[in-house]
Structure formats: C-alpha cells, structure tokens
Amino acid sequence: MIGFKSKLLNATLAITAALPLATAGLFTSAGSAQAAALIGEIQFTGGFTASPFASSQITFSQDALTFTPQPITPIGIGSATGNFSAFNSGNIGNIISFSSKVADNPFIDFGYLTYPGFISPGENTSSITDGLNTFTLTSSSYKLNESGLNVGIDVALFGFFTSATGEISNGGGNLTFQVNNTSVASVNTILTGGGSISNLSFSGGTFATVPEPAALLGLGAVGGVMVMSRRRKSFVK
C-alpha cells in the first residue's frame, strides 16, 4: 500500500512538473512560428518579361480575371513592411474565378529577381515559382466605380499566407485597374453580354496578420491536457 501511494505521488509530481514545461515548450514553438510567419504589407504593380517582351496584364470578364503572360505573370513589389521586405517580386496566378470563388493557387508566389518584377533573358525565376512564401486565395469579389469619364474596378482578395517554413497567417488585399472613357453601364453591358475587356494594367496590395495570442493560449492548454493524458495511460499500465 505504501509502495502504491509512493508511485501515485511520484506520478502526480511528474504530471505537475511536466505541465508548465510542456506549455512553455508550446509557447516557445508558437512564438517561433509566429516570428517565422509572413507578416506585414506589400504594394505591387504588374511587371515585365523581356523575351518575348510582354507586360503583365489582366483580361476582365463577368466570371473571371485572367492574367498574361503565362506561365509566369511577374509582379514588382514597390514597398513592403515586416518580413515581406525580403521580397522584391512575385508570380501571380493565371485566373481568378468569381463564379466558383476559386483561383489558381498559390495565387501569388513571392520571391526575388535582379530587378523588381522584371524577368530579363536568362533570369533565374525559381524563387517566384517554387511554391514557398505564398498567398492562397480563398474568395474574391469586384466592384465597379465610376470616376469622371473612367471606370475603376476594385477586386477584393481574401485568403492566407504560407511561409517557407509552413507557418500560416491570415490576410487579404485587393487588385485595382481601370477602363478609360466609358461608364459603369457600358462596362456592365459588355460583361453581361459575355464579353471581356483586355490589356488592362493593374496594381494591388496585400497584408498578413498572425494568429491572436488567445489562440496560442488555447494550444498551450491543449498540450498540457495531452501530456497529462499520456502520463496517466503510462501509470495505469
């Protein structure tokens, strides 16, 4: 009986000691993940491909945006904050589908080129096509806004970022472009008639935020319970 009480006491002490250590370990891991997650803001414009020469452009229809040239549509990053400052370029996906709320994903692959957004002959484009440091689009929508004799189109982007080490951060952004010397009614007539508008230059921005501290606290509590459960099973045996 004394031996049983001794084992019970030792097991209880072990669980009590392990709980804060496990929780601290989870907080350390979460903190590291938070530091490695993509966070900050980016402003970008369409880029250029040298050979054959092409500027990055949009074709706009009622159901989708399509991007050219392909297979790489370069973008140049004009300004960035946070750890996005490590990038000066990216590759934007081929299509955004408004009807099905999907896109070619990852929608943006961030990386680095010799000159921001410019693919020169012989340029190594591996960093903007490697599937690392990406923005995945989960939904999008657009609005038409009349401004004088022009129509501005604003496309809202919603999704998440994935860092090279796999950490996820929430985020979103927008794309903007315009059609000159027209009206919203005229643009809608083209779109609803099944037509499209091509050769549109674009710019945009994205931002990323990391999970809230409360979510990290929840992870720590779950980790503590898991440790207790594993210790209890080991003791029963």
C-alpha positions as CSV (number, residue, x, y, z in Angstrom):
1,M,0.0,0.0,0.0
2,I,2.9,2.3,0.9
3,G,4.5,1.5,-2.4
4,F,1.3,2.2,-4.3
5,K,1.0,5.7,-2.6
6,S,4.6,6.4,-3.4
7,K,4.1,5.6,-7.1
8,L,0.9,7.7,-7.1
9,L,2.7,10.7,-5.5
10,N,5.6,10.4,-7.9
11,A,3.3,10.2,-10.9
12,T,1.3,13.3,-9.7
13,L,4.5,15.2,-9.2
14,A,5.7,14.2,-12.6
15,I,2.5,15.4,-14.3
16,T,2.5,18.7,-12.3
17,A,6.1,19.3,-13.3
18,A,5.5,18.4,-16.9
19,L,2.5,20.6,-17.4
20,P,4.2,24.0,-17.2
21,L,7.2,22.7,-19.1
22,A,5.0,21.4,-21.9
23,T,3.0,24.6,-22.0
24,A,6.2,26.7,-22.1
25,G,7.5,24.5,-24.8
26,L,4.4,25.1,-26.9
27,F,4.6,28.8,-26.3
28,T,8.2,28.8,-27.4
29,S,7.3,26.8,-30.5
30,A,4.3,29.0,-31.2
31,G,6.4,32.1,-30.7
32,S,9.0,30.8,-33.1
33,A,6.2,30.0,-35.6
34,Q,4.8,33.5,-35.1
35,A,8.2,35.0,-35.8
36,A,8.6,32.9,-39.0
37,A,5.1,33.5,-40.3
38,L,4.7,36.1,-43.0
39,I,3.5,39.4,-41.5
40,G,3.4,42.9,-42.9
41,E,2.1,44.7,-46.0
42,I,3.1,44.8,-49.7
43,Q,2.3,47.2,-52.5
44,F,2.8,45.8,-56.0
45,T,2.3,46.5,-59.7
46,G,2.4,44.4,-62.9
47,G,5.8,43.5,-64.1
48,F,7.5,42.8,-67.4
49,T,9.0,39.9,-69.3
50,A,11.9,40.7,-71.6
51,S,11.9,37.8,-74.1
52,P,9.5,37.9,-75.8
53,F,8.6,41.3,-74.4
54,A,5.3,41.4,-72.5
55,S,3.8,43.4,-69.7
56,S,1.7,41.8,-67.0
57,Q,-1.9,42.5,-67.8
58,I,-5.5,41.4,-67.0
59,T,-8.4,40.4,-69.1
60,F,-11.7,41.1,-67.2
61,S,-14.9,39.2,-67.7
62,Q,-18.0,38.8,-65.6
63,D,-16.9,35.5,-64.2
64,A,-13.1,35.8,-64.1
65,L,-9.9,37.7,-64.3
66,T,-7.1,36.1,-66.4
67,F,-3.5,37.2,-66.3
68,T,-0.9,37.3,-69.0
69,P,1.8,36.4,-69.9
70,Q,1.9,32.8,-68.9
71,P,3.3,30.5,-67.4
72,I,4.7,33.4,-65.3
73,T,3.0,36.7,-64.7
74,P,5.6,38.8,-62.8
75,I,4.7,41.5,-60.4
76,G,7.1,44.0,-58.9
77,I,7.0,44.9,-55.2
78,G,7.2,48.7,-54.7
79,S,7.1,48.8,-50.9
80,A,6.9,46.2,-48.2
81,T,6.9,46.0,-44.4
82,G,7.6,43.2,-41.9
83,N,9.4,40.2,-43.3
84,F,7.9,40.8,-46.7
85,S,10.8,43.2,-47.1
86,A,12.9,40.2,-48.1
87,F,11.0,40.0,-51.5
88,N,11.0,42.4,-54.4
89,S,9.0,40.3,-56.9
90,G,6.3,37.7,-57.3
91,N,4.4,35.5,-59.7
92,I,0.7,35.9,-59.9
93,G,-1.7,33.0,-60.8
94,N,-3.4,32.6,-64.1
95,I,-7.0,33.2,-63.1
96,I,-9.5,34.4,-60.5
97,S,-12.9,32.9,-61.0
98,F,-15.7,34.9,-59.5
99,S,-18.4,32.4,-60.3
100,S,-16.8,29.5,-58.5
101,K,-14.9,31.6,-55.9
102,V,-11.6,29.8,-56.7
103,A,-8.3,30.7,-58.3
104,D,-5.1,29.2,-59.5
105,N,-3.3,28.6,-56.2
106,P,-1.0,29.6,-54.8
107,F,-2.3,32.9,-56.2
108,I,1.0,34.8,-55.5
109,D,4.4,33.2,-55.1
110,F,6.8,35.8,-53.5
111,G,10.5,35.8,-54.3
112,Y,13.4,37.9,-55.6
113,L,14.5,38.9,-59.1
114,T,17.5,41.0,-60.1
115,Y,15.2,43.9,-60.9
116,P,11.7,44.1,-59.2
117,G,9.1,42.5,-61.4
118,F,11.4,42.2,-64.4
119,I,12.2,38.9,-66.0
120,S,15.3,39.5,-68.0
121,P,16.8,37.0,-70.5
122,G,18.4,34.1,-68.6
123,E,16.8,35.3,-65.3
124,N,16.6,32.7,-62.5
125,T,12.8,32.7,-61.7
126,S,12.9,29.7,-59.3
127,S,12.2,31.8,-56.2
128,I,8.9,33.1,-57.7
129,T,7.8,29.6,-58.9
130,D,8.9,27.3,-56.0
131,G,5.6,27.3,-54.1
132,L,7.3,28.8,-51.0
133,N,6.2,32.1,-49.3
134,T,2.8,32.2,-51.0
135,F,-0.6,33.8,-50.8
136,T,-3.5,31.4,-51.3
137,L,-6.8,33.0,-52.4
138,T,-10.0,31.6,-50.8
139,S,-12.6,34.1,-52.2
140,S,-12.8,37.3,-54.2
141,S,-15.3,39.8,-55.5
142,Y,-15.3,43.0,-57.5
143,K,-17.0,46.4,-57.6
144,L,-17.3,48.9,-60.5
145,N,-16.9,52.6,-59.6
146,E,-17.5,55.5,-61.9
147,S,-14.9,58.3,-61.7
148,G,-15.3,61.1,-64.2
149,L,-15.1,59.5,-67.6
150,N,-13.4,56.4,-66.4
151,V,-14.5,53.2,-64.5
152,G,-12.4,51.9,-61.7
153,I,-12.5,48.2,-60.8
154,D,-11.6,47.1,-57.3
155,V,-11.2,43.4,-56.7
156,A,-11.3,42.3,-53.0
157,L,-9.0,39.3,-52.2
158,F,-9.4,37.1,-49.1
159,G,-7.1,34.2,-48.2
160,F,-4.0,33.2,-46.2
161,F,-0.2,33.3,-46.4
162,T,2.1,30.4,-46.0
163,S,5.8,31.0,-45.1
164,A,8.7,28.9,-46.4
165,T,8.7,27.0,-43.1
166,G,4.9,26.3,-43.3
167,E,3.5,28.8,-40.8
168,I,0.1,30.2,-41.7
169,S,-1.0,33.8,-41.3
170,N,-4.4,35.3,-42.2
171,G,-4.6,38.1,-44.8
172,G,-6.2,39.7,-47.8
173,G,-5.8,42.5,-50.2
174,N,-7.0,44.0,-53.4
175,L,-6.3,44.5,-57.1
176,T,-7.2,47.7,-58.9
177,F,-7.4,48.7,-62.6
178,Q,-9.5,51.0,-64.7
179,V,-11.2,51.2,-68.1
180,N,-10.9,54.7,-69.6
181,N,-13.5,56.8,-71.4
182,T,-16.6,54.7,-70.5
183,S,-19.3,54.3,-67.9
184,V,-20.3,51.6,-65.4
185,A,-23.4,50.9,-67.5
186,S,-21.3,50.4,-70.7
187,V,-18.9,48.0,-68.8
188,N,-21.8,46.1,-67.4
189,T,-23.3,45.7,-70.9
190,I,-20.1,44.2,-72.1
191,L,-19.8,41.8,-69.1
192,T,-23.4,40.6,-69.0
193,G,-23.3,40.1,-72.8
194,G,-20.5,37.5,-72.3
195,G,-17.7,39.9,-73.5
196,S,-14.4,40.8,-71.9
197,I,-12.1,43.8,-71.6
198,S,-8.4,43.1,-72.3
199,N,-5.0,44.7,-72.0
200,L,-5.6,46.2,-68.6
201,S,-2.7,47.2,-66.4
202,F,-3.1,46.5,-62.6
203,S,-1.7,47.3,-59.2
204,G,-2.6,46.0,-55.8
205,G,-1.7,45.3,-52.2
206,T,-1.8,42.5,-49.7
207,F,-1.4,42.3,-45.9
208,A,-0.9,39.5,-43.4
209,T,-1.6,39.1,-39.7
210,V,-0.6,36.4,-37.3
211,P,-3.0,34.4,-35.1
212,E,-4.2,36.1,-31.9
213,P,-2.4,35.4,-28.6
214,A,-5.6,33.7,-27.3
215,A,-5.3,31.0,-29.9
216,L,-1.7,30.4,-28.7
217,L,-3.0,30.1,-25.1
218,G,-5.5,27.5,-26.3
219,L,-2.7,25.5,-27.9
220,G,-0.8,25.5,-24.6
221,A,-3.8,24.3,-22.7
222,V,-4.5,21.5,-25.2
223,G,-0.8,20.5,-25.0
224,G,-1.0,20.3,-21.2
225,V,-4.0,18.0,-21.3
226,M,-2.3,15.8,-23.8
227,V,0.7,15.4,-21.5
228,M,-1.5,14.6,-18.6
229,S,-3.4,12.0,-20.7
230,R,-0.2,10.3,-21.8
231,R,1.2,10.2,-18.3
232,R,-2.0,8.8,-16.9
233,K,-2.0,6.0,-19.5
234,S,1.6,5.1,-18.7
235,F,0.8,5.0,-15.0
236,V,-2.2,2.7,-15.5
237,K,-0.1,0.2,-17.3
